[in-house]
């Protein structure tokens, strides 16, 4: 009897198991689509079922344009994963990224941080981040710019000498501004250019950074994959580009920090000299690892973000002849009045309203970051436009979406129109300008980046006439966290000024 019962039990299991798996899958689909707390928020069908949708677009490098289209279709909230939403509501964004916010960075950042204990960009604990930021903020402050400007000026002279050799030729200016930005990071950080402009190329660092960016942008969507790989690396080796941020690029930075210590010259007021002074005052809080981490961050992010922004300024000016003409008129008038040096000083650039408007407008249309800045909804949840977002939900705003909000920037948000920044009241435009992030987590290096662009752009257009080699051709972009561009090929002509 027992054998018979066992026999029939096995038969039932053989029938039930094939039915149970589809039933479980169907139940999951029904739950995520109709009963999940985010079920009422629209979005791509596949995004509600798994993280494959968001991971694929991070891999494909089109998240910036994809989210613009989705928000245009669905409104202020778009569900981009089973437990993640993208938000474009201005009141919501104000709360999420406000100083003192309870919204914390998501696990997406853990991939960028790895095992680093000192990492301002990726640190998710607000208390630790606040302590670390206070230790280093002096080195990146507006007051520090007066010490850093001579370093930038030295690099501009090298850049202009390289351009002078290429007058009448077609120049990949997009690549040259990255060589410039990387050499500036060497100057302002270590009082030493890396020599990329002298060589007319890099040493492989650019490809390492690009691989790390591409790797981290999709791995951040599935951080468990990164941490499993991390545990298995001793046995399987390294197969992820993001490890360059924690490995080879960090080793490069460590060598430069050590070399800077060996030639410690108190007369050079670079970023490292300020960090060394802080280390001397607070050796326990600011140890060698912390200094190396800051140097690595400078190298990893400082060159790319500035190069992306500089490319955008040049590209949009050359695509919009009226804007280019207005900038040159401002340059000519100030030069005629004896109020413009060569190279242009920061104080002079600050008093060039049209130049400043051009910079803001280019960075509005093409902010360096093209993916959402993900945060975790706090314990009491959050309501956005009638939708309740429960605790633990990942929510984030994409700078590309925010910068195309018609209620803030006007109906012509897709047009390059610097004049929008010249009106008397630009309060909301500046408040929701996300090119450098927002709130307490705003990019620490924004002042240095603005310094570089404020000096390079007017000096370049003062000396040269620039024209796109193929004016009707659009550049190409890829979004791997940063939205990189290729195709800024320019013909240089000398100006008489």
C-alpha positions, -999 to +999 in steps of 0.1 A: +000+000+000+029+024+009+046+015-024+014+023-043+009+056-025+045+065-032+041+056-069+010+078-073+027+106-053+056+106-078+032+107-107+014+137-091+048+155-086+057+148-122+025+165-133+025+193-107+061+205-112+058+215-149+026+234-139+041+250-108+069+268-126+047+286-151+022+294-123+050+310-102+062+330-132+026+341-140+020+351-103+052+372-103+042+389-135+007+396-122+021+410-089+047+433-105+022+445-131-010+449-110-003+446-073+032+460-067+032+494-049+047+509-081+022+492-105+003+524-112+035+541-125+039+538-163+070+526-180+083+499-204+066+465-199+099+446-195+112+472-169+084+462-145+095+425-146+133+427-141+164+449-141+173+436-176+157+466-193+177+493-173+209+472-175+206+468-213+202+506-218+231+512-195+251+487-216+239+502-249+249+537-238+216+555-247+200+561-212+200+599-216+180+600-248+158+570-237+146+587-205+139+620-223+116+601-247+099+581-218+092+612-197+078+630-228+055+600-232+045+592-196+050+623-176+068+631-143+073+594-132+086+565-152+091+530-138+125+519-150+129+486-129+106+466-106+117+488-076+130+519-094+115+551-108+128+581-127+114+614-116+111+648-134+088+666-110+105+698-100+090+699-064+100+662-059+135+669-072+138+698-048+131+675-018+151+645-030+184+664-035+180+692-009+207+698+017+200+676+047+178+652+027+169+618+041+173+603+006+206+583+005+226+572-024+216+537-037+237+505-040+245+516-076+274+536-061+288+505-043+303+493-075+321+527-079+334+526-043+345+490-042+366+486-010+377+522-008+371+538+026+375+573+014+354+581-017+334+613-018+316+604-050+304+570-040+301+572-002+265+564+008+267+572+045+259+609+048+277+614+081+309+599+067+306+619+035+301+651+055+333+644+075+353+636+044+341+666+025+350+690+053+385+676+052+391+683+015+368+712+006+394+738+012+415+724-017+386+728-041+370+761-029+366+793-048+394+808-027+417+781-040+412+792-076+436+821-073+463+796-065+453+772-093+448+797-121+485+799-130+486+761-135+457+763-159+473+792-177+505+772-182+485+744-198+466+769-220+499+782-234+510+747-243+475+740-259+477+772-279+512+764-292+499+731-304+470+748-322+494+773-338+512+744-354+479+731-368+465+763-384+449+756-417+445+719-408+416+698-396+420+691-359+402+666-337+395+693-312+374+669-291+405+648-284+427+679-279+405+694-252+407+660-234+445+660-236+443+696-223+420+687-194+441+657-184+473+678-184+455+705-163+446+679-137+483+670-135+492+707-130+465+716-105+469+683-085+507+676-086+523+708-101+532+686-131+516+682-165+513+646-176+528+656-210+498+644-231+496+677-251+534+676-258+530+640-271+498+648-289+482+617-273+476+599-241+493+568-225+463+545-226+446+562-196+417+574-217+407+539-228+411+526-192+387+553-180+362+547-207+362+510-201+357+516-163+328+540-170+311+515-194+316+487-170+304+505-139+273+521-156+257+487-163+272+468-133+257+495-110+223+482-121+231+447-109+258+453-081+256+417-070+274+407-102+302+430-093+305+416-057+304+380-069+331+388-094+351+405-066+350+374-044+360+351-073+388+373-087+415+353-069+404+322-088+391+335-122+411+367-127+398+402-135+372+406-162+355+439-153+367+473-165+355+492-133+384+476-114+407+500-132+393+527-109+404+507-079+435+492-095+457+506-123+443+542-122+447+542-084+483+529-087+490+556-113+477+582-088+497+567-059+529+570-079+522+607-086+513+614-050+546+598-039+566+617-065+549+650-054+558+642-018+595+637-028+596+671-044+575+688-018+578+725-027+559+748-004+558+775-031+535+754-053+500+758-040+484+729-058+457+706-046+481+681-031+499+708-011+465+717+006+457+680+012+492+674+027+486+704+050+453+689+061+470+655+066+496+671+088+469+687+109+447+656+111+468+625+103+443+600+115+414+613+095+434+622+064+458+593+059+478+583+028+449+563+014+426+593+016+450+615-002+455+588-029+417+584-032+413+622-039+441+621-064+425+591-082+391+609-083+408+640-098+423+619-125+393+596-132+366+622-133+383+656-136+395+652-171+364+636-186+338+660-172+357+691-182+365+677-217+329+667-223+317+702-212+343+720-233+335+699-264+298+708-259+306+745-257+327+745-289+303+722-308+271+742-301+289+775-309+300+762-342+266+747-349+249+781-342+267+809-361+246+837-345+258+826-310+294+823-322+292+858-338+278+873-305+306+857-284+333+870-308+317+905-307+319+904-269+355+892-271+364+919-297+348+947-277+365+938-245+398+934-263+394+968-279+387+983-244+419+967-230+398+946-207+408+912-220+442+895-216+457+867-237+453+842-221+420+854-207+420+858-169+392+843-148+382+877-134+378+889-170+358+859-180+335+863-150+326+898-165+317+884-199+279+879-197+275+863-231+304+838-225+289+828-192+255+823-209+271+802-236+287+780-210+255+775-190+235+768-222+259+742-236+261+724-203+223+725-200+219+708-234+247+684-228+254+678-191+283+654-186+262+629-166+235+612-186+221+587-161+198+592-131+214+601-098+198+573-078+186+577-042+167+555-018+133+566-005+134+570+033+114+551+059+083+573+058+080+570+020+073+598-005+045+611-026+050+624-061+021+638-082-005+615-064+017+584-065+030+570-032+066+558-034+072+533-005+104+532+016+133+515+000+123+524-036+152+537-057+142+571-072+164+594-093+164+624-116+183+624-149+201+658-156+192+654-193+155+652-184+156+680-158+174+704-183+145+700-207+118+710-183+097+736-202+083+751-169+119+760-160+137+766-193+109+776-216+092+760-246+123+760-268+142+736-245+158+717-274+173+749-289+207+763-281+198+798-270+223+814-246+201+845-243+178+826-220+205+830-193+207+868-198+172+875-186+168+893-153+154+864-132+171+831-138+165+817-103+149+784-111+172+778-141+202+780-118+185+761-090+177+731-113+210+733-132+222+697-127+254+697-147+274+693-115+248+675-095+229+690-067+227+697-029+253+684-005+266+659-032+273+685-058+306+679-077+336+691-056+356+699-087+330+721-104+350+753-096+381+739-113+362+728-143+345+762-146+380+779-143+394+758-172+365+765-195+363+802-186+399+807-196+402+783-226+371+791-246+375+829-249+412+825-255+406+800-283+380+822-300+402+852-295+431+837-314+414+815-340+385+813-364+370+778-359+347+760-384+334+724-382+350+704-410+317+688-419+291+714-407+261+694-416+273+662-398+261+655-363+285+644-336+282+609-321+275+604-284+275+574-260+262+575-224+283+554-200+274+575-169+293+604-187+279+612-222+311+611-243+312+627-278+332+621-309+332+640-341+343+676-331+367+679-361+375+716-366+394+736-392+415+763-376+422+797-391+443+824-375+424+856-365+439+891-366+431+907-332 
